[in-house]
Amino acid sequence: MPEHPPGRGPARRSPPGPDWRWILILGALLIVGGLMAFIKPFAASLTAVAIAGSILTLGGIVQLWIAFQDTGSRGARLVSAILGLLILAFGISLLANPLAGIVSLTLLIAGFFLAMGVLRIWLGLHLRARRGWGWMVASGVVSFGLGIAVVLAVPHAAGGLLGLFLGVDLVSSGIGATALALKLR
């Protein structure tokens, strides 16, 4: 049995993972990025479209490469190639016309909020036998309301909405990372 210094238990080892200071730096960077997105939401929207367009373009190229490398059936390769072309075309269209891309992505976000709202309301109503089901319904109503607000704001406010959403996400992620870092300290 190992001996410990008098009056002390075994030495506590910190769990493996990144140093809390790096997580704190990440949190601070995310918060600063989020605040910058709030200050310049249109620039943040353009940045989000450029990133999405670049990722989709690269994804389309990779999908086409996979289609040409596939040794499976001819039909599967054809479907894979068509999928690659669609992804590539969407990515290029976002990069070629970022203003239209802002509107497209904003409408996709609106659709996401509407769908999530409907699903949360439906789920909440099916959980009526459990405590707290009303919170799920309320969450669904908020999501659905956000979706309607986004649809009504397009195209007039679309230029800044993506940037504001990006700002909210960056700030909330930064706060979460900062809180985790301080907890790990």
FIKOLZA-1660 file (N, C-alpha, C; in steps of 0.1 Angstrom, whole numbers, plus 5000, padded with zeros to 4 digits):
% residues 185
   i   px   py   pz ch aa at
   1 5008 4988 5000  A  M  N
   1 5000 5000 5000  A  M CA
   1 5009 5012 5000  A  M  C
   2 5007 5022 4991  A  P  N
   2 5016 5034 4990  A  P CA
   2 5013 5043 5002  A  P  C
   3 5024 5049 5006  A  E  N
   3 5023 5058 5017  A  E CA
   3 5021 5073 5012  A  E  C
   4 5013 5080 5020  A  H  N
   4 5011 5094 5016  A  H CA
   4 5016 5103 5028  A  H  C
   5 5019 5115 5025  A  P  N
   5 5024 5124 5036  A  P CA
   5 5013 5124 5047  A  P  C
   6 5017 5126 5059  A  P  N
   6 5007 5126 5070  A  P CA
   6 4997 5137 5068  A  P  C
   7 4984 5133 5070  A  G  N
   7 4973 5142 5070  A  G CA
   7 4968 5144 5055  A  G  C
   8 4974 5138 5046  A  R  N
   8 4971 5140 5032  A  R CA
   8 4966 5127 5025  A  R  C
   9 4957 5128 5016  A  G  N
   9 4953 5117 5009  A  G CA
   9 4961 5115 4996  A  G  C
  10 4958 5106 4988  A  P  N
  10 4965 5105 4975  A  P CA
  10 4965 5117 4967  A  P  C
  11 4976 5120 4960  A  A  N
  11 4977 5132 4951  A  A CA
  11 4966 5131 4940  A  A  C
  12 4959 5142 4938  A  R  N
  12 4949 5142 4928  A  R CA
  12 4956 5145 4914  A  R  C
  13 4952 5137 4905  A  R  N
  13 4958 5140 4891  A  R CA
  13 4947 5147 4883  A  R  C
  14 4951 5156 4875  A  S  N
  14 4941 5163 4867  A  S CA
  14 4938 5154 4855  A  S  C
  15 4926 5154 4850  A  P  N
  15 4922 5146 4839  A  P CA
  15 4930 5151 4827  A  P  C
  16 4932 5141 4817  A  P  N
  16 4939 5145 4805  A  P CA
  16 4930 5155 4797  A  P  C
  17 4937 5163 4790  A  G  N
  17 4930 5173 4782  A  G CA
  17 4938 5185 4780  A  G  C
  18 4933 5195 4773  A  P  N
  18 4941 5207 4771  A  P CA
  18 4942 5215 4784  A  P  C
  19 4952 5223 4784  A  D  N
  19 4954 5232 4796  A  D CA
  19 4943 5242 4796  A  D  C
  20 4938 5245 4808  A  W  N
  20 4926 5254 4809  A  W CA
  20 4929 5268 4804  A  W  C
  21 4942 5272 4803  A  R  N
  21 4945 5286 4798  A  R CA
  21 4943 5286 4783  A  R  C
  22 4945 5275 4776  A  W  N
  22 4942 5275 4761  A  W CA
  22 4927 5276 4759  A  W  C
  23 4919 5270 4767  A  I  N
  23 4905 5270 4766  A  I CA
  23 4900 5284 4769  A  I  C
  24 4906 5291 4779  A  L  N
  24 4903 5305 4782  A  L CA
  24 4906 5314 4771  A  L  C
  25 4918 5312 4764  A  I  N
  25 4921 5320 4753  A  I CA
  25 4911 5318 4741  A  I  C
  26 4907 5305 4739  A  L  N
  26 4897 5303 4729  A  L CA
  26 4884 5310 4732  A  L  C
  27 4880 5309 4745  A  G  N
  27 4868 5316 4749  A  G CA
  27 4868 5331 4746  A  G  C
  28 4880 5337 4750  A  A  N
  28 4881 5351 4747  A  A CA
  28 4881 5355 4732  A  A  C
  29 4888 5347 4724  A  L  N
  29 4888 5349 4710  A  L CA
  29 4873 5348 4704  A  L  C
  30 4866 5338 4708  A  L  N
  30 4852 5336 4704  A  L CA
  30 4844 5348 4708  A  L  C
  31 4845 5352 4720  A  I  N
  31 4837 5364 4724  A  I CA
  31 4841 5376 4716  A  I  C
  32 4853 5379 4714  A  V  N
  32 4858 5390 4706  A  V CA
  32 4852 5389 4692  A  V  C
  33 4853 5377 4686  A  G  N
  33 4848 5375 4672  A  G CA
  33 4833 5377 4672  A  G  C
  34 4826 5373 4682  A  G  N
  34 4811 5375 4683  A  G CA
  34 4808 5390 4684  A  G  C
  35 4815 5397 4692  A  L  N
  35 4813 5411 4693  A  L CA
  35 4815 5419 4680  A  L  C
  36 4826 5414 4673  A  M  N
  36 4829 5420 4660  A  M CA
  36 4817 5417 4650  A  M  C
  37 4811 5405 4651  A  A  N
  37 4800 5402 4642  A  A CA
  37 4788 5411 4646  A  A  C
  38 4786 5414 4659  A  F  N
  38 4775 5423 4662  A  F CA
  38 4778 5437 4657  A  F  C
  39 4790 5442 4657  A  I  N
  39 4794 5455 4653  A  I CA
  39 4792 5456 4637  A  I  C
  40 4797 5446 4630  A  K  N
  40 4796 5446 4616  A  K CA
  40 4789 5433 4611  A  K  C
  41 4775 5433 4613  A  P  N
  41 4768 5420 4609  A  P CA
  41 4769 5417 4594  A  P  C
  42 4769 5427 4585  A  F  N
  42 4769 5425 4571  A  F CA
  42 4783 5418 4567  A  F  C
  43 4794 5423 4572  A  A  N
  43 4807 5417 4570  A  A CA
  43 4807 5403 4575  A  A  C
  44 4801 5401 4587  A  A  N
  44 4801 5387 4592  A  A CA
  44 4793 5378 4584  A  A  C
  45 4782 5383 4578  A  S  N
  45 4773 5375 4569  A  S CA
  45 4781 5371 4557  A  S  C
  46 4788 5381 4551  A  L  N
  46 4797 5378 4539  A  L CA
  46 4807 5368 4542  A  L  C
  47 4813 5369 4554  A  T  N
  47 4823 5359 4559  A  T CA
  47 4817 5345 4560  A  T  C
  48 4805 5344 4566  A  A  N
  48 4798 5331 4567  A  A CA
  48 4795 5325 4554  A  A  C
  49 4791 5333 4544  A  V  N
  49 4788 5328 4531  A  V CA
  49 4801 5324 4524  A  V  C
  50 4812 5331 4525  A  A  N
  50 4824 5327 4519  A  A CA
  50 4829 5314 4525  A  A  C
  51 4828 5312 4538  A  I  N
  51 4832 5300 4544  A  I CA
  51 4824 5288 4540  A  I  C
  52 4810 5290 4540  A  A  N
  52 4801 5280 4535  A  A CA
  52 4804 5276 4521  A  A  C
  53 4806 5287 4512  A  G  N
  53 4808 5284 4498  A  G CA
  53 4821 5277 4496  A  G  C
  54 4831 5280 4503  A  S  N
  54 4844 5273 4502  A  S CA
  54 4843 5259 4506  A  S  C
  55 4837 5256 4517  A  I  N
  55 4835 5243 4522  A  I CA
  55 4827 5234 4513  A  I  C
  56 4816 5240 4508  A  L  N
  56 4808 5233 4498  A  L CA
  56 4815 5230 4485  A  L  C
  57 4823 5240 4480  A  T  N
  57 4831 5238 4468  A  T CA
  57 4841 5226 4470  A  T  C
  58 4848 5227 4481  A  L  N
  58 4857 5216 4484  A  L CA
  58 4850 5202 4486  A  L  C
  59 4839 5203 4493  A  G  N
  59 4831 5190 4494  A  G CA
  59 4826 5185 4481  A  G  C
  60 4822 5193 4472  A  G  N
  60 4818 5189 4459  A  G CA
  60 4829 5182 4451  A  G  C
  61 4841 5188 4452  A  I  N
  61 4853 5183 4445  A  I CA
  61 4856 5169 4451  A  I  C
  62 4856 5168 4464  A  V  N
  62 4859 5155 4471  A  V CA
  62 4848 5145 4467  A  V  C
  63 4835 5149 4466  A  Q  N
  63 4825 5139 4463  A  Q CA
  63 4827 5135 4448  A  Q  C
  64 4831 5143 4439  A  L  N
  64 4834 5139 4425  A  L CA
  64 4845 5130 4425  A  L  C
  65 4856 5133 4433  A  W  N
  65 4867 5124 4433  A  W CA
  65 4863 5110 4438  A  W  C
  66 4855 5110 4448  A  I  N
  66 4850 5097 4453  A  I CA
  66 4842 5089 4442  A  I  C
  67 4834 5097 4435  A  A  N
  67 4826 5091 4424  A  A CA
  67 4835 5084 4414  A  A  C
  68 4846 5091 4410  A  F  N
  68 4854 5086 4400  A  F CA
  68 4863 5074 4405  A  F  C
  69 4865 5074 4418  A  Q  N
  69 4873 5063 4424  A  Q CA
  69 4865 5051 4428  A  Q  C
  70 4852 5053 4428  A  D  N
  70 4843 5042 4432  A  D CA
  70 4844 5030 4423  A  D  C
  71 4845 5018 4428  A  T  N
  71 4845 5006 4420  A  T CA
  71 4832 4999 4420  A  T  C
  72 4822 5005 4426  A  G  N
  72 4809 4999 4427  A  G CA
  72 4801 4999 4414  A  G  C
  73 4788 4998 4415  A  S  N
  73 4780 4998 4403  A  S CA
  73 4780 5012 4396  A  S  C
  74 4777 5011 4383  A  R  N
  74 4777 5023 4375  A  R CA
  74 4766 5033 4380  A  R  C
  75 4755 5028 4384  A  G  N
  75 4744 5037 4389  A  G CA
  75 4748 5044 4402  A  G  C
  76 4755 5037 4411  A  A  N
  76 4760 5043 4423  A  A CA
  76 4770 5054 4420  A  A  C
  77 4779 5051 4411  A  R  N
  77 4789 5061 4407  A  R CA
  77 4782 5074 4401  A  R  C
  78 4772 5071 4393  A  L  N
  78 4765 5082 4386  A  L CA
  78 4758 5091 4397  A  L  C
  79 4751 5085 4406  A  V  N
  79 4744 5092 4417  A  V CA
  79 4754 5100 4425  A  V  C
  80 4766 5094 4428  A  S  N
  80 4776 5100 4436  A  S CA
  80 4782 5112 4428  A  S  C
  81 4784 5111 4415  A  A  N
  81 4789 5122 4407  A  A CA
  81 4778 5133 4406  A  A  C
  82 4766 5130 4405  A  I  N
  82 4755 5140 4404  A  I CA
  82 4755 5148 4417  A  I  C
  83 4756 5141 4428  A  L  N
  83 4756 5147 4442  A  L CA
  83 4768 5156 4443  A  L  C
  84 4780 5152 4438  A  G  N
  84 4792 5160 4438  A  G CA
  84 4790 5173 4430  A  G  C
  85 4784 5171 4418  A  L  N
  85 4781 5183 4409  A  L CA
  85 4772 5193 4416  A  L  C
  86 4761 5188 4423  A  L  N
  86 4752 5197 4429  A  L CA
  86 4759 5204 4441  A  L  C
  87 4766 5197 4449  A  I  N
  87 4773 5204 4460  A  I CA
  87 4783 5214 4454  A  I  C
  88 4791 5210 4444  A  L  N
  88 4800 5219 4438  A  L CA
  88 4793 5232 4432  A  L  C
  89 4782 5230 4425  A  A  N
  89 4775 5241 4419  A  A CA
  89 4770 5250 4430  A  A  C
  90 4765 5245 4441  A  F  N
  90 4760 5253 4452  A  F CA
  90 4771 5261 4458  A  F  C
  91 4782 5255 4460  A  G  N
  91 4794 5262 4466  A  G CA
  91 4799 5273 4457  A  G  C
  92 4800 5270 4444  A  I  N
  92 4805 5280 4435  A  I CA
  92 4795 5292 4434  A  I  C
  93 4782 5288 4434  A  S  N
  93 4772 5299 4433  A  S CA
  93 4772 5308 4446  A  S  C
  94 4775 5303 4457  A  L  N
  94 4777 5311 4469  A  L CA
  94 4789 5320 4468  A  L  C
  95 4800 5315 4463  A  L  N
  95 4812 5323 4461  A  L CA
  95 4810 5333 4450  A  L  C
  96 4803 5330 4439  A  A  N
  96 4802 5339 4428  A  A CA
  96 4792 5350 4431  A  A  C
  97 4782 5347 4439  A  N  N
  97 4772 5358 4441  A  N CA
  97 4769 5357 4457  A  N  C
  98 4777 5363 4465  A  P  N
  98 4775 5362 4479  A  P CA
  98 4763 5369 4484  A  P  C
  99 4758 5379 4477  A  L  N
  99 4745 5386 4482  A  L CA
  99 4734 5376 4481  A  L  C
 100 4733 5369 4469  A  A  N
 100 4722 5359 4468  A  A CA
 100 4724 5348 4478  A  A  C
 101 4737 5345 4481  A  G  N
 101 4740 5334 4490  A  G CA
 101 4736 5338 4504  A  G  C
 102 4737 5351 4508  A  I  N
 102 4732 5355 4521  A  I CA
 102 4717 5352 4522  A  I  C
 103 4710 5356 4512  A  V  N
 103 4695 5354 4512  A  V CA
 103 4692 5339 4512  A  V  C
 104 4699 5331 4504  A  S  N
 104 4697 5316 4504  A  S CA
 104 4699 5310 4518  A  S  C
 105 4711 5313 4524  A  L  N
 105 4714 5308 4537  A  L CA
 105 4705 5313 4547  A  L  C
 106 4701 5325 4546  A  T  N
 106 4691 5330 4556  A  T CA
 106 4678 5323 4555  A  T  C
 107 4673 5320 4543  A  L  N
 107 4661 5313 4541  A  L CA
 107 4662 5298 4546  A  L  C
 108 4674 5292 4545  A  L  N
 108 4676 5279 4550  A  L CA
 108 4676 5279 4565  A  L  C
 109 4681 5290 4571  A  I  N
 109 4680 5291 4586  A  I CA
 109 4666 5293 4590  A  I  C
 110 4658 5301 4583  A  A  N
 110 4644 5302 4586  A  A CA
 110 4637 5289 4585  A  A  C
 111 4640 5281 4575  A  G  N
 111 4634 5268 4574  A  G CA
 111 4637 5259 4586  A  G  C
 112 4650 5260 4590  A  F  N
 112 4655 5252 4601  A  F CA
 112 4647 5256 4614  A  F  C
 113 4646 5269 4616  A  F  N
 113 4638 5274 4628  A  F CA
 113 4623 5269 4627  A  F  C
 114 4617 5270 4616  A  L  N
 114 4603 5266 4614  A  L CA
 114 4602 5251 4617  A  L  C
 115 4610 5243 4611  A  A  N
 115 4610 5229 4613  A  A CA
 115 4612 5225 4628  A  A  C
 116 4622 5231 4634  A  M  N
 116 4625 5228 4648  A  M CA
 116 4614 5232 4657  A  M  C
 117 4608 5243 4653  A  G  N
 117 4596 5248 4661  A  G CA
 117 4585 5238 4661  A  G  C
 118 4581 5234 4649  A  V  N
 118 4570 5224 4647  A  V CA
 118 4573 5211 4654  A  V  C
 119 4586 5206 4653  A  L  N
 119 4589 5194 4659  A  L CA
 119 4590 5195 4674  A  L  C
 120 4594 5206 4680  A  R  N
 120 4594 5207 4694  A  R CA
 120 4580 5209 4700  A  R  C
 121 4572 5216 4693  A  I  N
 121 4558 5217 4697  A  I CA
 121 4551 5203 4697  A  I  C
 122 4553 5196 4686  A  W  N
 122 4547 5182 4685  A  W CA
 122 4553 5173 4696  A  W  C
 123 4566 5173 4698  A  L  N
 123 4572 5165 4709  A  L CA
 123 4566 5169 4722  A  L  C
 124 4566 5182 4725  A  G  N
 124 4561 5186 4738  A  G CA
 124 4546 5182 4740  A  G  C
 125 4538 5183 4730  A  L  N
 125 4524 5179 4732  A  L CA
 125 4523 5164 4734  A  L  C
 126 4532 5156 4728  A  H  N
 126 4532 5142 4730  A  H CA
 126 4538 5138 4744  A  H  C
 127 4544 5147 4751  A  L  N
 127 4550 5144 4764  A  L CA
 127 4541 5150 4775  A  L  C
 128 4529 5153 4772  A  R  N
 128 4520 5160 4782  A  R CA
 128 4519 5152 4795  A  R  C
 129 4521 5139 4795  A  A  N
 129 4520 5131 4807  A  A CA
 129 4532 5133 4816  A  A  C
 130 4543 5140 4811  A  R  N
 130 4555 5142 4819  A  R CA
 130 4555 5156 4824  A  R  C
 131 4562 5158 4835  A  R  N
 131 4564 5172 4840  A  R CA
 131 4573 5179 4831  A  R  C
 132 4571 5192 4829  A  G  N
 132 4579 5201 4822  A  G CA
 132 4577 5201 4807  A  G  C
 133 4566 5194 4802  A  W  N
 133 4563 5193 4788  A  W CA
 133 4560 5207 4782  A  W  C
 134 4555 5216 4790  A  G  N
 134 4552 5230 4785  A  G CA
 134 4565 5237 4781  A  G  C
 135 4576 5234 4788  A  W  N
 135 4588 5241 4784  A  W CA
 135 4592 5237 4769  A  W  C
 136 4590 5225 4766  A  M  N
 136 4593 5220 4752  A  M CA
 136 4584 5227 4742  A  M  C
 137 4571 5228 4746  A  V  N
 137 4562 5235 4737  A  V CA
 137 4566 5250 4736  A  V  C
 138 4569 5256 4747  A  A  N
 138 4573 5270 4747  A  A CA
 138 4586 5272 4738  A  A  C
 139 4595 5263 4739  A  S  N
 139 4607 5264 4731  A  S CA
 139 4604 5263 4716  A  S  C
 140 4594 5254 4713  A  G  N
 140 4590 5253 4699  A  G CA
 140 4583 5265 4694  A  G  C
 141 4575 5271 4702  A  V  N
 141 4569 5284 4698  A  V CA
 141 4579 5295 4695  A  V  C
 142 4589 5295 4704  A  V  N
 142 4600 5305 4702  A  V CA
 142 4607 5303 4689  A  V  C
 143 4611 5290 4686  A  S  N
 143 4618 5286 4674  A  S CA
 143 4609 5290 4662  A  S  C
 144 4597 5286 4662  A  F  N
 144 4588 5288 4651  A  F CA
 144 4586 5304 4649  A  F  C
 145 4585 5311 4660  A  G  N
 145 4584 5326 4659  A  G CA
 145 4596 5332 4652  A  G  C
 146 4608 5327 4656  A  L  N
 146 4621 5331 4650  A  L CA
 146 4621 5328 4635  A  L  C
 147 4616 5317 4631  A  G  N
 147 4615 5313 4617  A  G CA
 147 4606 5323 4609  A  G  C
 148 4595 5326 4615  A  I  N
 148 4585 5335 4609  A  I CA
 148 4592 5349 4608  A  I  C
 149 4599 5353 4618  A  A  N
 149 4605 5366 4618  A  A CA
 149 4616 5367 4608  A  A  C
 150 4623 5356 4606  A  V  N
 150 4634 5356 4596  A  V CA
 150 4628 5357 4582  A  V  C
 151 4617 5349 4580  A  V  N
 151 4610 5349 4566  A  V CA
 151 4605 5363 4563  A  V  C
 152 4599 5369 4573  A  L  N
 152 4594 5383 4571  A  L CA
 152 4605 5393 4569  A  L  C
 153 4617 5391 4574  A  A  N
 153 4628 5400 4573  A  A CA
 153 4635 5399 4560  A  A  C
 154 4634 5388 4553  A  V  N
 154 4640 5386 4540  A  V CA
 154 4632 5393 4529  A  V  C
 155 4638 5400 4520  A  P  N
 155 4653 5402 4518  A  P CA
 155 4658 5415 4525  A  P  C
 156 4650 5423 4531  A  H  N
 156 4655 5436 4536  A  H CA
 156 4665 5434 4546  A  H  C
 157 4664 5426 4556  A  A  N
 157 4673 5425 4567  A  A CA
 157 4682 5413 4566  A  A  C
 158 4681 5406 4555  A  A  N
 158 4689 5393 4553  A  A CA
 158 4704 5396 4554  A  A  C
 159 4709 5408 4549  A  G  N
 159 4723 5410 4549  A  G CA
 159 4729 5410 4563  A  G  C
 160 4722 5413 4573  A  G  N
 160 4728 5413 4586  A  G CA
 160 4724 5402 4595  A  G  C
 161 4713 5394 4591  A  L  N
 161 4708 5384 4600  A  L CA
 161 4718 5373 4602  A  L  C
 162 4725 5368 4591  A  L  N
 162 4735 5357 4593  A  L CA
 162 4746 5362 4602  A  L  C
 163 4750 5374 4601  A  G  N
 163 4761 5380 4609  A  G CA
 163 4756 5380 4624  A  G  C
 164 4744 5384 4626  A  L  N
 164 4739 5385 4640  A  L CA
 164 4738 5371 4646  A  L  C
 165 4733 5361 4638  A  F  N
 165 4733 5347 4643  A  F CA
 165 4747 5342 4646  A  F  C
 166 4756 5345 4637  A  L  N
 166 4770 5342 4639  A  L CA
 166 4775 5348 4652  A  L  C
 167 4772 5361 4654  A  G  N
 167 4776 5367 4666  A  G CA
 167 4771 5361 4679  A  G  C
 168 4758 5357 4679  A  V  N
 168 4752 5351 4690  A  V CA
 168 4759 5337 4693  A  V  C
 169 4761 5330 4682  A  D  N
 169 4768 5317 4684  A  D CA
 169 4782 5318 4689  A  D  C
 170 4789 5328 4684  A  L  N
 170 4803 5330 4688  A  L CA
 170 4804 5334 4703  A  L  C
 171 4795 5344 4706  A  V  N
 171 4795 5349 4720  A  V CA
 171 4791 5337 4730  A  V  C
 172 4780 5330 4726  A  S  N
 172 4776 5319 4736  A  S CA
 172 4786 5308 4736  A  S  C
 173 4793 5305 4725  A  S  N
 173 4804 5295 4726  A  S CA
 173 4815 5300 4734  A  S  C
 174 4819 5313 4732  A  G  N
 174 4830 5319 4740  A  G CA
 174 4827 5319 4755  A  G  C
 175 4814 5322 4759  A  I  N
 175 4811 5322 4773  A  I CA
 175 4812 5308 4778  A  I  C
 176 4807 5298 4770  A  G  N
 176 4808 5284 4775  A  G CA
 176 4822 5280 4777  A  G  C
 177 4831 5283 4767  A  A  N
 177 4845 5279 4768  A  A CA
 177 4852 5286 4780  A  A  C
 178 4848 5299 4782  A  T  N
 178 4854 5306 4793  A  T CA
 178 4850 5300 4806  A  T  C
 179 4837 5297 4808  A  A  N
 179 4832 5291 4820  A  A CA
 179 4839 5278 4823  A  A  C
 180 4840 5270 4812  A  L  N
 180 4847 5257 4813  A  L CA
 180 4861 5259 4818  A  L  C
 181 4868 5268 4812  A  A  N
 181 4882 5271 4815  A  A CA
 181 4884 5275 4830  A  A  C
 182 4875 5284 4834  A  L  N
 182 4875 5288 4848  A  L CA
 182 4872 5277 4858  A  L  C
 183 4863 5268 4854  A  K  N
 183 4860 5256 4862  A  K CA
 183 4872 5247 4863  A  K  C
 184 4879 5245 4852  A  L  N
 184 4890 5236 4852  A  L CA
 184 4902 5242 4859  A  L  C
 185 4903 5255 4861  A  R  N
 185 4914 5261 4867  A  R CA
 185 4914 5256 4882  A  R  C
% end
